[in-house]
């Protein structure tokens, strides 16, 4: 397998969590509570929703961890070099989103959770997440081109 995680819907599953910035978090408790109903992700607090968001960021950041492997493939399969180099550059850009949250002043404390309550702040994150998703899709399309070349 050249690219782990490629699915029929591209890579959207890692990004779904980012596009709910219009969700109403105004009534969410700050921390988990046994007395509040869970949402579809099993979360009932800002803290839990923030952790789900950060988990998705970790998945996106990991795209950068595989880049040395793809760089090795460029040398082993020069006929794939163009596609691999394009994918490497795209995934490198995509992986940068993993740290974007921290550059916007979010944190794993009550102040950071409260900041996450704001639809405006979540929209800032969602807009950047959409940019990262475009890079991710570009990289996946390059991998699909390699598979097409190889008739797979």
N, C-alpha and C positions, 0 to 999 in steps of 0.2 A: 504494500500500500504506500503510495507516494505521499498523500496528504490525509492524515487522520482527521476524522470529523467532517468530511465533506458529505453533505446530505442533499436530497432532492430539492430542498428549499434553500440551498446555499448555506449560509451560516446564521440565518435569522434567529435561530433558537437561543443563541448567546446574547442577542440584543433585545429580545422581547421585553426584558425587565426595564430597559431604558426609556421606552416610549410610553410609559404610563404616567408621565409627569402631570397630566391633568387630573389624575385620581385625587380624590378628596382625602387628605390626611389630617384634616383639621380636628377630627374626633378621635384620632389614634392616640392611645396612651404612649407615653415616652418609652416605657419599658414593658416587657411581656406581662400579661395579666391572665389569670385563669378565668376571670369574669367577663372577658371580651371575646366576641366571636372571631374566628380566623377568617382570613380572606382565602382566595383560591390557591395561594402559595403556602398556606398554613401560618401566615403571619398576622399578628394582631397589634403590633406596636411599631413605632418608628424605628426603634433599635433593630427589631427583627427584619423589617423591610430594608433598612440600611445594610444589614449583614447580607441579605440576598443580593442586593445591588453590588456589594463589594466582592461577593463570590463570582458574579458574572465578570467583574473587572479582572479578577485573577485569571479567569479562563481566557480573556482577551489578551492580557499581558503575557500569557504563556506562549502565544504565537511567536514572540521574540526569542523564546528559549530554544526553539527548534531550528532557528536560522543557521547555526553552524553546520548542522546536518545537511541542509539544502545547499549550503556553500560547497560542501564536499561533493555533492552530486554534480555540481557544475563541472568539476574536474573529471569525474568519472564518466559523465554522459555529456560531452560537449555539444551533441545534437539537441540537447534540451537547454542549453545555456541561456538563450534569449528569454525563454519562458521562465526559467528558474530565477534569473537575475531580476526580472520584472516582479515575480512573486516575492522574492526576498525583500526588495525595496518596499513593496506594498505592505507586507506583513510587519516590516520594521516600523513603518508609519502607524499601522493599526495598533501595534503593541504599545505605542506611546500613550494611548488612551488609558491604559492601566494605571498610570500615575496622575492623570488629569484631575481626578477627584481631589487629591491632596493639594494641588495647586490652586484650587478654588476655596480653600479654607475649611473643608470638611474634616471631621475628626471623630474618633471612636469615644465620644463622651456626650454628655447631655447637650452641650452647645452644638456639637456637630449633628446630633439627631434632630434638634430643633431646626437647624438650618435645612435639613433634608425635608422638613415639613413643607417648606415653601415651594409652590408650583413654579415660581420664577426661577429659583435656584435649580430645581430639577430640570427645567427646560434648558438651562445652560448646559447641563450635563447631557441631556438628550440630544441637543444639537451637535455637540461634539461626538457623541456616540454614533450618530448617523454618519458623520464624516469617517469615523473609524470603520464602520460597517462597509462603506464604499471601498475602502482599501482592502478589507478582508475579502469582499466579493471579487475584486480585481485579482487578488492572489489565487483564489479558488478557480477562477476562470483560466488562469495560466496553467494550473495543474490539469484542468480538464483538457486543455489544448495538448498537453503532453500525452495524456491518455488517448486522445484521438490520433495523434501521430503513431502511437504504438498499437492502434486498433483494439483498444480495450474498452 
